[in-house]
Amino acid sequence: MSQVLPSISRRSFLTGSAAAGALVMLHPFSARAQANQAHLRIMETTDIHVNVLPYDYYADKPNDTMGLSRTASLIDAVRKEATNTMLVDNGDLLQGSPMGDYIAYEKGLKEGDVHPIMKGMNLLGYECSTLGNHEFNYGLSFLDKVLAGANFPFVCANLIRGTELASNPRDDKLYLKPYVILDRKIKDGAGEEHPIRIGVIGFVPPQIMIWDAKNLSGNVMTRDIVQAAKAWVPQMKEEGADVVVALSHSGIDTKQSDMMENASFFLAGVEGIDAIFTGHQHLVFPGKKDFQGLEGVDAEKGTLMGKPAVMGGFWGSHMGLVDLFLERDGSKWRVVSATSEARPIYERVDNKSKALVEDDNRIADALKEDHEATLAYVRRPVGKTTAPLYSYFALVADDPSVQIVSQAQIWYIKDLLKETKWKDLPVLSAAAPFKAGGRGGADYYTDVPAGDVAIKNVADLYLYPNTVRAVEITGAQVKEWLEMSAGIFNQIEPGKADQELINKDFPSYNFDVIDGVTYKIDLSQPPKYDPKGKVANAGSSRIIDLMFDGKAIDPQAKFVVATNNYRAGGGGNFPDINETKIIVEAPDTNRDVIVRYIVEQKTINPSADSNWSFAPMPGTAVIFETGPKAKEFLDQVQSVKIEAAGEGADGFAKYRIML
């Protein structure tokens, strides 16, 4: 039996200066609308990750590239440009900055408390939001407390309460409403108000069942995004929705499969959906950099399968806009044409970030207490380090910021295993650099000086609230794990100068370094696996001289590898690494383990031990980009010869490695 869902109360879209008639820089749709024609402007934020203020708590300094309070100024300006506007969010709100950890782990939420992200969003007048995958990092109980503080509805059509899927998705016992119907008044070009019904439906990546299995297994299930949409969108139309808007916390991928993580392209193909709001990938759409050349994707106009779509960056960096030109046919409205835009809060000038908007003081004032409490939280010392912790060279050489994570994980897992049947097995550790430039920008690196180590530094080392896992695998599987990691490097032609080293489609968080073994990477060979974990070159072998305890590793030997819940549960699609290999599901986060390790050691020595390097290739050079501050640490890299090679794009610096 299908669910009958209540409508949200009727109200006018007229807000701010637009409502008062002070329209400035009108969008062409508003300017040309006549009687029985209307312009509806829908604004999107996505992947805010608790970055409510333009402040980088890891670096402990202001940052002009982030902050919902900056995006809020865009929202106010956009409302002045159009007769009818609405504001939606696309998820990943609750985790991603120390403020989120402070609220979840230290302060907590009592009955009646409002989470800082909801304080900001409530002030801005959101109409609706959906859930992102990081909403589940702190557990369902915490999520429920946060949602209770929202003055707007959350929707999700593919998150099912319990452990059973119904034969018909409309009969699923959903965790939240799959959609809402917003009954609103809209003003046409002649100034007349008319009723309109706008349906908003939401979706979360099904992979949350892997990424947050500890919090979700036995409590909820997920359904394929497109399958859920095909079931629920017709019901929305049956209930009289004039316009259907999809909030898809899912990116854009044109290769179809079941239970897709990034399903927004195929969601656009569902009949009845008029506009797609995407996210999750931390990219920008429409735009000139991302999603170029994909069939059915117009990255300039901002369409998927011909339908308007937008992805508004991350951390408040952009506001997504979809403009709909509507015509009234009897008592119904239909979309005649549309445009899309991703509007930034900053620009790059002389390789530096320049703010394009000021703070919305309402949000800054409302979060003053939360901000100050978070600063106190992240500045708290937990120990000392004898050497600096930095990640400028984490993708090209063994690195101290990764080394300390592995030291802590091995220390922790060895202690857990000492009374178990695995107590005599060698313990290795897999860890990856999280802050390694890339889409985060030229300043997005770990940089902790020698001396006191504070909680903000540990959060800087380990961005995510993952929990510790250990897997039991063979020596052969250790090699395949490393073969997958080595896919981050392009194939290099021997004897050729200045070849591009890093495959920018391979995320740095999937570049696992395994400590406890030594190995070399032969870049002359093609990668065995592609960035999604599929075999690309079956006969290739990049990992050479793989040794344990000074001897060639035994393919049949058993090893315990300390890692996190994401990797151990199958995240990243590493060969043979999945939940069937897990032997330890620890209750502690990797971040907490690092803090405890530093507290117990009092003083740590995180210097990299150079357990991996590139195989020599005489007469060959490669080029990579890193942050400009990398020059301060050049003399500390022992395993490879690196030299400066000029300026890169967007504030990065180029460096050369002589192989």
ZAMARGU-4260 file (C-alpha; in steps of 0.2 Angstrom, whole numbers, plus 5000, padded with zeros to 4 digits):
<rodrens>
0) 5000/5000/5000 | 5007/5017/4995 | 5010/5030/5008 | 5000/5046/5007 | 5011/5061/5013
5) 5005/5077/5020 | 5008/5093/5010 | 5018/5107/5018 | 5008/5122/5022 | 5005/5135/5008
10) 5015/5151/5008 | 5022/5164/4996 | 5039/5163/4988 | 5041/5182/4989 | 5055/5185/5001
15) 5068/5199/5006 | 5069/5214/4994 | 5060/5205/4980 | 5045/5204/4991 | 5046/5223/4994
20) 5048/5226/4975 | 5066/5231/4975 | 5071/5220/4961 | 5089/5223/4955 | 5098/5214/4941
25) 5083/5204/4936 | 5086/5187/4928 | 5080/5186/4910 | 5066/5174/4915 | 5059/5186/4928
30) 5061/5201/4915 | 5051/5192/4901 | 5038/5183/4911 | 5020/5189/4907 | 5003/5184/4913
35) 5002/5166/4917 | 5021/5165/4916 | 5033/5164/4931 | 5051/5163/4935 | 5056/5151/4949
40) 5074/5152/4955 | 5079/5137/4966 | 5095/5139/4976 | 5106/5124/4982 | 5119/5122/4995
45) 5128/5105/4996 | 5142/5097/5006 | 5144/5110/5019 | 5152/5098/5031 | 5149/5109/5047
50) 5159/5123/5038 | 5146/5136/5044 | 5159/5150/5046 | 5174/5155/5035 | 5186/5148/5047
55) 5198/5133/5045 | 5199/5126/5062 | 5213/5114/5057 | 5224/5128/5052 | 5216/5139/5066
60) 5214/5154/5054 | 5201/5163/5043 | 5198/5155/5026 | 5189/5165/5012 | 5185/5149/5002
65) 5172/5141/5014 | 5158/5145/5025 | 5139/5145/5024 | 5139/5162/5032 | 5147/5168/5016
70) 5136/5158/5005 | 5121/5166/5014 | 5126/5183/5007 | 5125/5175/4990 | 5108/5169/4994
75) 5102/5186/4999 | 5108/5193/4983 | 5100/5180/4972 | 5083/5182/4981 | 5084/5201/4975
80) 5086/5195/4957 | 5071/5185/4955 | 5052/5186/4959 | 5050/5169/4966 | 5064/5159/4975
85) 5067/5144/4986 | 5082/5137/4995 | 5086/5118/4997 | 5101/5109/5004 | 5109/5092/4997
90) 5116/5084/5012 | 5133/5081/5021 | 5130/5093/5034 | 5135/5085/5051 | 5153/5080/5049
95) 5169/5087/5041 | 5176/5100/5053 | 5181/5100/5071 | 5165/5109/5076 | 5155/5094/5071
100) 5167/5083/5081 | 5166/5095/5096 | 5147/5094/5096 | 5146/5075/5093 | 5160/5069/5105
105) 5161/5083/5118 | 5147/5094/5120 | 5133/5082/5114 | 5115/5087/5111 | 5102/5087/5125
110) 5083/5088/5122 | 5080/5106/5114 | 5097/5109/5109 | 5100/5115/5091 | 5115/5110/5081
115) 5126/5124/5075 | 5123/5119/5057 | 5104/5120/5060 | 5105/5137/5069 | 5113/5144/5053
120) 5101/5135/5041 | 5085/5140/5051 | 5090/5158/5049 | 5091/5157/5030 | 5074/5149/5028
125) 5078/5133/5019 | 5063/5124/5011 | 5070/5106/5012 | 5085/5095/5013 | 5091/5078/5010
130) 5103/5067/5019 | 5121/5064/5014 | 5132/5049/5018 | 5141/5058/5032 | 5125/5061/5041
135) 5127/5044/5048 | 5145/5045/5055 | 5140/5049/5073 | 5125/5036/5073 | 5107/5037/5070
140) 5102/5043/5088 | 5113/5058/5085 | 5106/5061/5068 | 5088/5061/5075 | 5093/5074/5088
145) 5100/5085/5075 | 5085/5084/5063 | 5074/5088/5078 | 5081/5105/5078 | 5078/5109/5060
150) 5064/5121/5055 | 5062/5113/5038 | 5059/5095/5032 | 5072/5082/5027 | 5067/5069/5014
155) 5075/5053/5008 | 5067/5040/4997 | 5080/5026/4998 | 5084/5024/5016 | 5073/5010/5024
160) 5070/5007/5042 | 5074/4989/5048 | 5081/4975/5038 | 5068/4971/5024 | 5065/4979/5007
165) 5047/4978/5002 | 5043/4970/4984 | 5036/4987/4979 | 5047/5002/4985 | 5031/5012/4989
170) 5028/4999/5003 | 5046/5002/5011 | 5046/5007/5029 | 5056/5023/5026 | 5067/5031/5039
175) 5061/5048/5033 | 5047/5054/5021 | 5053/5050/5003 | 5047/5068/4997 | 5036/5083/5002
180) 5024/5093/4992 | 5027/5111/4995 | 5011/5121/4993 | 5016/5139/4988 | 5010/5155/4980
185) 5020/5161/4965 | 5019/5178/4957 | 5018/5178/4938 | 5024/5192/4926 | 5008/5202/4928
190) 5010/5203/4947 | 4996/5190/4950 | 4998/5177/4963 | 4994/5159/4959 | 4995/5142/4969
195) 5009/5130/4964 | 5013/5113/4971 | 5032/5109/4971 | 5037/5091/4975 | 5055/5088/4983
200) 5062/5071/4984 | 5079/5066/4991 | 5092/5052/4989 | 5107/5046/4998 | 5121/5034/4991
205) 5117/5016/4995 | 5135/5014/5000 | 5132/5021/5017 | 5129/5003/5022 | 5147/4999/5019
210) 5154/5015/5025 | 5145/5016/5041 | 5141/4998/5044 | 5144/4999/5063 | 5130/5012/5065
215) 5118/5006/5052 | 5119/4987/5050 | 5103/4979/5058 | 5095/4996/5059 | 5092/5002/5041
220) 5094/4997/5023 | 5096/5006/5007 | 5088/5004/4990 | 5095/5009/4972 | 5092/5028/4969
225) 5085/5026/4952 | 5074/5012/4957 | 5067/5022/4971 | 5064/5037/4960 | 5054/5027/4947
230) 5043/5021/4961 | 5040/5038/4970 | 5040/5051/4957 | 5024/5045/4948 | 5015/5046/4965
235) 5021/5064/4967 | 5013/5068/4950 | 4997/5059/4955 | 4997/5070/4971 | 4997/5085/4959
240) 5015/5091/4960 | 5017/5104/4946 | 5036/5104/4947 | 5047/5089/4954 | 5064/5093/4961
245) 5077/5079/4965 | 5089/5082/4979 | 5102/5069/4975 | 5117/5067/4987 | 5125/5058/4973
250) 5137/5063/4959 | 5138/5062/4941 | 5144/5046/4932 | 5138/5040/4915 | 5142/5022/4917
255) 5127/5013/4924 | 5126/4999/4937 | 5115/4993/4951 | 5116/5003/4967 | 5126/5017/4960
260) 5135/5029/4971 | 5135/5043/4958 | 5118/5041/4950 | 5112/5058/4946 | 5114/5057/4927
265) 5102/5042/4927 | 5091/5050/4939 | 5089/5064/4927 | 5081/5051/4915 | 5067/5047/4927
270) 5051/5054/4919 | 5043/5067/4929 | 5059/5075/4937 | 5061/5093/4931 | 5078/5098/4940
275) 5092/5088/4948 | 5102/5095/4963 | 5118/5085/4964 | 5133/5084/4976 | 5144/5071/4985
280) 5159/5073/4973 | 5164/5090/4979 | 5165/5096/4961 | 5156/5111/4952 | 5143/5109/4938
285) 5140/5118/4927 | 5158/5123/4924 | 5173/5122/4913 | 5184/5110/4923 | 5173/5095/4928
290) 5162/5083/4919 | 5168/5088/4901 | 5166/5076/4887 | 5153/5065/4895 | 5139/5059/4883
295) 5123/5066/4888 | 5131/5079/4900 | 5132/5097/4894 | 5145/5104/4907 | 5143/5122/4899
300) 5124/5123/4900 | 5122/5112/4915 | 5111/5098/4909 | 5110/5080/4912 | 5100/5071/4898
305) 5094/5088/4894 | 5087/5092/4911 | 5094/5106/4922 | 5106/5101/4935 | 5119/5109/4947
310) 5132/5104/4959 | 5137/5118/4971 | 5155/5113/4976 | 5158/5110/4994 | 5161/5119/5011
315) 5150/5133/5005 | 5162/5137/4991 | 5147/5139/4978 | 5129/5141/4978 | 5120/5131/4965
320) 5106/5139/4955 | 5093/5132/4944 | 5081/5144/4935 | 5064/5138/4929 | 5053/5147/4917
325) 5035/5141/4920 | 5019/5143/4910 | 5002/5141/4918 | 4991/5128/4908 | 4974/5129/4916
330) 4977/5126/4934 | 4994/5118/4932 | 5011/5124/4929 | 5024/5116/4917 | 5043/5120/4914
335) 5046/5128/4898 | 5064/5131/4899 | 5078/5132/4912 | 5096/5138/4915 | 5109/5132/4928
340) 5123/5141/4937 | 5136/5138/4951 | 5140/5154/4959 | 5156/5155/4969 | 5160/5165/4985
345) 5178/5168/4980 | 5190/5169/4966 | 5208/5166/4963 | 5218/5182/4960 | 5237/5181/4958
350) 5236/5163/4965 | 5228/5169/4981 | 5210/5168/4986 | 5199/5184/4986 | 5182/5184/4994
355) 5168/5190/4983 | 5155/5192/4997 | 5155/5196/5016 | 5149/5186/5031 | 5130/5186/5035
360) 5132/5193/5052 | 5116/5184/5058 | 5125/5168/5056 | 5141/5174/5063 | 5132/5181/5079
365) 5121/5165/5081 | 5137/5154/5081 | 5148/5165/5092 | 5147/5153/5107 | 5149/5137/5096
370) 5164/5145/5087 | 5173/5150/5103 | 5170/5133/5111 | 5177/5124/5095 | 5193/5134/5096
375) 5196/5130/5114 | 5192/5111/5109 | 5205/5111/5095 | 5219/5120/5104 | 5220/5108/5118
380) 5238/5100/5119 | 5239/5081/5120 | 5258/5079/5118 | 5274/5084/5109 | 5282/5079/5092
385) 5301/5079/5090 | 5299/5082/5071 | 5287/5091/5060 | 5271/5083/5053 | 5268/5088/5035
390) 5260/5080/5020 | 5267/5090/5005 | 5276/5075/4998 | 5264/5062/5004 | 5260/5056/4987
395) 5278/5054/4981 | 5288/5048/4996 | 5285/5040/5013 | 5278/5053/5024 | 5278/5058/5042
400) 5259/5063/5043 | 5255/5045/5037 | 5269/5037/5047 | 5261/5043/5064 | 5244/5036/5059
405) 5252/5019/5056 | 5262/5019/5072 | 5246/5023/5082 | 5236/5010/5073 | 5249/4996/5075
410) 5251/5000/5093 | 5232/4999/5096 | 5229/4983/5086 | 5243/4974/5094 | 5236/4978/5111
415) 5219/4972/5106 | 5226/4955/5098 | 5237/4950/5113 | 5225/4938/5120 | 5217/4932/5104
420) 5222/4918/5092 | 5230/4931/5080 | 5242/4937/5094 | 5257/4929/5085 | 5253/4936/5067
425) 5263/4951/5061 | 5253/4967/5062 | 5255/4979/5047 | 5246/4996/5045 | 5237/5004/5030
430) 5235/5023/5030 | 5233/5036/5017 | 5235/5055/5016 | 5219/5064/5017 | 5226/5082/5015
435) 5236/5081/4999 | 5231/5096/4989 | 5220/5091/4974 | 5203/5098/4974 | 5205/5106/4992
440) 5218/5118/4985 | 5236/5123/4987 | 5235/5126/5006 | 5226/5109/5009 | 5240/5100/5017
445) 5244/5094/5035 | 5258/5106/5042 | 5261/5103/5061 | 5278/5111/5067 | 5289/5101/5080
450) 5283/5104/5098 | 5266/5104/5106 | 5252/5093/5097 | 5234/5099/5100 | 5218/5090/5095
455) 5217/5102/5080 | 5233/5094/5074 | 5226/5076/5076 | 5210/5081/5067 | 5222/5088/5053
460) 5231/5072/5052 | 5215/5062/5051 | 5200/5071/5044 | 5187/5058/5046 | 5179/5050/5061
465) 5182/5033/5055 | 5183/5018/5067 | 5198/5006/5068 | 5197/4989/5059 | 5209/4975/5057
470) 5208/4962/5043 | 5217/4946/5041 | 5224/4943/5023 | 5238/4934/5014 | 5255/4940/5008
475) 5248/4939/4990 | 5233/4950/4995 | 5245/4963/5003 | 5253/4964/4986 | 5237/4967/4977
480) 5232/4980/4990 | 5248/4989/4985 | 5245/4987/4967 | 5228/4996/4969 | 5236/5010/4978
485) 5250/5012/4965 | 5236/5016/4952 | 5238/5034/4958 | 5253/5035/4947 | 5253/5037/4928
490) 5263/5025/4918 | 5280/5033/4915 | 5291/5031/4899 | 5309/5027/4903 | 5322/5040/4897
495) 5309/5054/4895 | 5309/5071/4904 | 5295/5079/4915 | 5281/5067/4913 | 5265/5070/4923
500) 5266/5058/4938 | 5249/5059/4947 | 5233/5053/4940 | 5221/5067/4946 | 5206/5055/4944
505) 5213/5044/4958 | 5208/5051/4976 | 5223/5053/4988 | 5213/5044/5002 | 5214/5028/4991
510) 5233/5029/4991 | 5237/5017/5005 | 5254/5015/5011 | 5257/4999/5020 | 5269/5000/5035
515) 5278/4985/5041 | 5284/4979/5024 | 5296/4987/5012 | 5293/4989/4993 | 5297/4998/4977
520) 5285/5004/4964 | 5290/5002/4945 | 5282/5016/4936 | 5287/5009/4919 | 5273/4997/4921
525) 5254/5001/4918 | 5243/5001/4933 | 5235/4985/4936 | 5219/4992/4943 | 5209/5008/4938
530) 5203/5021/4950 | 5187/5011/4953 | 5196/4995/4957 | 5193/4986/4941 | 5207/4976/4933
535) 5214/4987/4919 | 5230/4977/4915 | 5229/4960/4922 | 5248/4955/4918 | 5255/4971/4926
540) 5265/4971/4942 | 5271/4988/4948 | 5275/4982/4966 | 5293/4974/4966 | 5305/4969/4980
545) 5290/4967/4992 | 5298/4961/5008 | 5294/4957/5026 | 5307/4956/5039 | 5321/4958/5026
550) 5315/4943/5016 | 5304/4942/5000 | 5286/4941/5007 | 5278/4924/5007 | 5262/4924/4996
555) 5254/4912/5008 | 5259/4920/5024 | 5245/4927/5035 | 5246/4945/5041 | 5234/4957/5051
560) 5232/4974/5043 | 5226/4989/5054 | 5215/5000/5044 | 5198/5009/5045 | 5180/5004/5043
565) 5179/5012/5026 | 5193/5002/5019 | 5189/4986/5028 | 5171/4987/5023 | 5175/4988/5004
570) 5177/5006/5002 | 5188/5011/4987 | 5185/4993/4980 | 5202/4986/4984 | 5204/4968/4978
575) 5199/4955/4991 | 5197/4968/5005 | 5179/4968/5012 | 5170/4964/5027 | 5173/4945/5026
580) 5191/4949/5030 | 5188/4959/5046 | 5194/4951/5062 | 5193/4967/5074 | 5179/4980/5074
585) 5186/4992/5086 | 5174/5004/5096 | 5187/5019/5094 | 5189/5031/5080 | 5206/5031/5071
590) 5207/5049/5077 | 5205/5045/5095 | 5218/5031/5094 | 5231/5044/5088 | 5227/5055/5102
595) 5228/5041/5115 | 5245/5035/5107 | 5252/5053/5108 | 5246/5055/5126 | 5254/5038/5131
600) 5270/5041/5122 | 5270/5059/5128 | 5283/5063/5115 | 5282/5055/5097 | 5295/5054/5083
605) 5285/5053/5067 | 5300/5054/5055 | 5296/5043/5039 | 5306/5027/5038 | 5306/5027/5019
610) 5299/5009/5018 | 5293/5012/5000 | 5301/5021/4985 | 5301/5022/4966 | 5311/5009/4957
615) 5326/5018/4948 | 5323/5024/4930 | 5339/5032/4924 | 5337/5047/4913 | 5319/5049/4918
620) 5310/5063/4926 | 5292/5066/4932 | 5283/5082/4937 | 5270/5084/4951 | 5262/5098/4960
625) 5261/5102/4979 | 5259/5117/4990 | 5272/5131/4989 | 5277/5128/5007 | 5284/5111/5002
630) 5301/5120/4999 | 5304/5121/5018 | 5304/5102/5019 | 5314/5097/5004 | 5329/5092/5013
635) 5320/5080/5024 | 5314/5068/5010 | 5327/5054/5010 | 5319/5041/4998 | 5319/5052/4982
640) 5328/5066/4974 | 5316/5081/4972 | 5319/5099/4965 | 5309/5114/4962 | 5301/5116/4944
645) 5292/5132/4944 | 5274/5138/4948 | 5259/5127/4945 | 5241/5132/4942 | 5229/5139/4956
650) 5243/5143/4968 | 5252/5126/4967 | 5270/5124/4965 | 5278/5111/4953 | 5292/5099/4958
655) 5303/5087/4948 | 5308/5070/4953 | 5324/5062/4945 | 5320/5044/4945
</rodrens>
